[in-house]
């Protein structure tokens, strides 16, 4: 049976109340996570509330949602005279002392899946003070060891819902994948800061892969049977002897250099620009471009949002995109979490990690269309490389019948 937004909200709120408003609620896009949090404030009779999240741009979202829903609850525009609500980045409030935290009677941690050990002190201190904590997310990321064994142990997952598209609460999505071979026709810079040169992409990828294999051989020669975990322990945790540390350093550096290479391909920039330009031939289209490198996304579009750009410009670019004055917008991480973006019907994954959670967050920015519309996510995949493995891992939960693979760009451009 299909669920309505009201049914989902009531089920989640009731189970939250039964657990004294302490725990984690995972809700898909379009179900109203913010409204649930606000309803829990009112129903639980909390008056001194801390709302925290990892992104500054989520502060405005929460203020807008509070003004919308608290006004309906209290029947007055001056609801803030009845509720003292503080909205602060987790990067600030995780450092607060128990005395500072004790002022609050309720804490809402938005995007709780981003909480790592470094931020957990806020939750731990609150629970020791018997202050309930509500974690909100659309992507649990519960395969992470810390989250499964610690975070969701202290803030147990009480309710999950992930069927917004199937139940008609949000628009559906289709996935188009362009697979291509790296060649030496496109060249990248190699070498060091002091001495650099240009080399073909295929040649450089093969060289970097050989460096990883060299590191693996050195790791094996020094007694490793688990290259990655042993290298982390020997080098990063400084627990290996000199020979082990050297082998680990070579292996880890090779992985790092190949990853950075795949995140800065000249070929994927040119392919993405062609696809973007074709999409924007239709006036109603708006496209988001996601890269893992700020330098890379800057090559694709002049309209970007990222941490190395002035906040005022970021805000203006997002506002212009929402209002339709901009039709393209590029980002690395800044558009990943919780933002409501209007009218983005295309998303291009130019470079990426293997994180399914990260992908779901990015793809979720295209979930604000009319219910009858279909958003399109396009992946650029250099075939036979580590990037293809990242793609497979990130998309493992997608219905394969909803994925169309293209082996040349001409065929892909024809259906846009």
Secondary structure as GFF3:
##gff-version 3
##sequence-region A 1 416
A	DSSP	alpha_helix	5	18	.	.	.	ID=ss1
A	DSSP	beta_strand	23	27	.	.	.	ID=ss2
A	DSSP	alpha_helix	33	43	.	.	.	ID=ss3
A	DSSP	beta_strand	48	53	.	.	.	ID=ss4
A	DSSP	alpha_helix	57	74	.	.	.	ID=ss5
A	DSSP	three_ten_helix	79	81	.	.	.	ID=ss6
A	DSSP	beta_strand	84	89	.	.	.	ID=ss7
A	DSSP	alpha_helix	90	93	.	.	.	ID=ss8
A	DSSP	alpha_helix	98	101	.	.	.	ID=ss9
A	DSSP	beta_strand	106	110	.	.	.	ID=ss10
A	DSSP	three_ten_helix	112	114	.	.	.	ID=ss11
A	DSSP	three_ten_helix	117	119	.	.	.	ID=ss12
A	DSSP	alpha_helix	120	128	.	.	.	ID=ss13
A	DSSP	beta_strand	132	137	.	.	.	ID=ss14
A	DSSP	alpha_helix	145	146	.	.	.	ID=ss15
A	DSSP	pi_helix	147	151	.	.	.	ID=ss16
A	DSSP	alpha_helix	152	154	.	.	.	ID=ss17
A	DSSP	beta_strand	157	161	.	.	.	ID=ss18
A	DSSP	beta_strand	172	180	.	.	.	ID=ss19
A	DSSP	beta_strand	187	191	.	.	.	ID=ss20
A	DSSP	beta_strand	196	200	.	.	.	ID=ss21
A	DSSP	alpha_helix	201	221	.	.	.	ID=ss22
A	DSSP	alpha_helix	227	231	.	.	.	ID=ss23
A	DSSP	pi_helix	232	236	.	.	.	ID=ss24
A	DSSP	alpha_helix	242	262	.	.	.	ID=ss25
A	DSSP	alpha_helix	266	279	.	.	.	ID=ss26
A	DSSP	beta_strand	287	290	.	.	.	ID=ss27
A	DSSP	alpha_helix	294	300	.	.	.	ID=ss28
A	DSSP	beta_strand	304	305	.	.	.	ID=ss29
A	DSSP	alpha_helix	311	323	.	.	.	ID=ss30
A	DSSP	beta_strand	328	331	.	.	.	ID=ss31
A	DSSP	beta_strand	346	349	.	.	.	ID=ss32
A	DSSP	alpha_helix	356	363	.	.	.	ID=ss33
A	DSSP	three_ten_helix	364	366	.	.	.	ID=ss34
A	DSSP	beta_strand	374	382	.	.	.	ID=ss35
A	DSSP	alpha_helix	386	394	.	.	.	ID=ss36
A	DSSP	three_ten_helix	400	402	.	.	.	ID=ss37
A	DSSP	beta_strand	403	406	.	.	.	ID=ss38
A	DSSP	alpha_helix	409	414	.	.	.	ID=ss39
###
